[in-house]
Amino acid sequence: MKLYGEANPAPNPRRVRIFLAEKGIDLPEIRIGMRQGGHKSPEHKARNSLGQVPTLELDDGTMISESVAICRYLEALHPQPPLFGTTALEQAQIDMWVRRIEFQLLIPVGMFWRHAHPLTAALLTQNKDFGESNRETVARAMKWLDRELADGRAFIAGETYSIADIVAQTTLDFASFIGLEVPEGTPHLGAWRERVGSRPSAAA
């Protein structure tokens, strides 16, 4: 197997690298050079017709794209430590939180990145007013997540670190990179960020 990805701060390839680090899996990653347009090259679009990363190539040539799908595949091959839950309830709660983070936080972060950030201005026609409108949406989502963590649980979906934490961590770190900092008055979210940031996998 080999992984096609990109260096930080690209959040989706980083999800898979953190997952691999937590599992102790050594998997070669080929970084395709997104700033140079490598993800839109005919060669890569033959792997992933949407021209996105990460993409996992299996030994028989089968391609798997979408970061959570790649992680699910790797979880099935390497179930320990479990990062998608072990009971039906844990698995449902983790899936719920992955969806919540992606819809409530990742989407507005992505819209700000696409439509308001100078690094993307040359890549598409920006609607800057719309892009900037996502700044407050992101702040509200971060405050909501802080309130959710106020119950004292250690991690996003409960007491066990999971793929939900990886999705949230990579999203928030990317948000910080593009200038969307966690607002003041969010101590629970801050404490959670310290916990996940101190894990060795955070360096992936």
N, C-alpha and C positions, 0 to 999 in steps of 0.2 A: 504494500500500500504506500501511497504518497499523497501528500496534502499540498494543494495549490492555495497560497494565501498571500498575505501582505504584512509588512512590519507595522508596529504601532505607529500612530494611534488608531488604525483601522479596527473598529470594535468587534466585528463579526469573526474575522480570523483569530483575534485574540481570545474569543470565547473558547474556541477549540484548543488553542495552546494551553489555556488555563486548565481546561478539562483533562487534557493529556498529562499535564504536570501533576494534577491531583491523583490521577490513576497510575502515574509512574510509567507511562507508555512513551517509548522513544519512536517517533514517527518523523521521517524526513519531510521538511516543508520547502516547497519551491515558491519563492516570492516573485510575483509576476510583474511588479513595477506598475502600480495603478497610475501614478502621476505621469508615467510615460505612455499610458494607454494600453498597457499589457492586458488588462482585463477585457478590453474590447477587440483584441486581435482575433483574426479568424481562427488561429490555433486554439486560443482559450475558449472562444465561443463554440467550438466543436465539442469542448468538454461541458460547457454550461451555456446554453443558448441565450441566457439573460446577461451574460458577460459579467458575472459576479464572482466574488470569493467569500468564503472558502469553498473549495470543491475537493472531494476526496476521491481519488482513483484507486479502485481495488485491483488486485493482482490479475483479474481476468479482464480488466478494461472497463468494468462497470463504473459509472460516475454517480456520486451522491453529492448533492448540493444542499444548501441551507444548514446553518450552523447547528441548530438544535437536532435536526435529522441526523447529521454526522455524529453528534454526540450520542444520540440514541443507539446508533449502530455500534459505536465503540463500547457503549455500556453493555450491550448484549454479548459482545466478545469478551469484555473484561468487567464483570459485574461487581468487583470489589475495588475500592469502597463504593457503595451504591450512591449515585448522585441524582437518580431519578426516583428515589423512594423504594421501599420494599413492600409495604402494605398497599391495599387498594386506596385507602384514605390518603396516605402519604403521596402516592403517585398522582391522585387527583388534585391535591392541594398544590403540589409542585407545578403541575401543568397549569393550574389556575393562575399561579403567581407569574409564571413565564409569560402567559398571555397578558396579564395585567401590566407588567413592566413594559412589554413591547407596545401595547396600545396606549397606555397612559403616559409613558415617559419617552420611549425610543422614537415613536413617530413624531412628536413635536420637536425633539432634539434634531431629528433628521430633516425636518422642514426648515428649522432655523439654519442648519448647516447648508442646505441646498439654496435657500433663498436670501439669506442675510449675511453669509460669511464671505469675506473677500477671496478666500482660496478657491471657492467654487464659481466665482463670478465669470470666469472665462469658459466654464464648462456648459452653461445653460443660461437661458433667459431667466433672470431672477425677478421675483415679485417681492421687493424688499419690505414693503409694508406688511405683507403677509408673513414674510420670514420673521420680522421683528415681533409680530403679534404672538409668535410662539414662545418668546422669552418668558412672558407671564404664565403661559400655559405650563411650561416646564417648571417654573417656580412653584406653582400650585400643586403639581404632581409630586414634587419633592416634599412639600409640606404634608401632603396626604400620606406619603410613604412614612414620614417621620411619625405621624399619628398612629399608623398601623403598627409600627415597631414599639410604641409606648407601652405595650403589654408586657415588655420585658423579655420576649423571646430572643434567642441569640442570633437567629438567622431569618431570612425572608419568609421561608415556608414553615418554620418551626425551630426545633432545637438542633437540627442537623444541617450542616452545609450541603448545598445542592446546586443543581444547574440554575435554579432561580437566582441564587446569589451571584453566580457567574454572569448571568444576563444583566442583572442590576449593576454589578460592579463595572463591567465593561461599558455600559451605557453612561453611568455617572462619570467615569473617568474620561470618556470621550466628550461628554458635556463640558467638563472642566477645561479640556484642551481647547474647545472652540469658544470659551468665554461664558459659559452658563454655569456659574458656581452655585453650590448648595447655599440657599439663603440662611441668614442668621436665624436663631431660634429653632433649630432642628437638632437638638442634642442626641436624640435616639438614632437618627440617621447618621450623625457624625460618629457615634460610638460603633455602629455597625460597620461603617467604612473603615474604621481603625482595625476592627477584628478581621475583616476579610483582607485588608491591605497588608496585614502582618503575616499572612500565610505565605510560604515560599512560592506558591503558584502565582502570586500576584505579579511576580517579576517576568512572567511569560509574555 
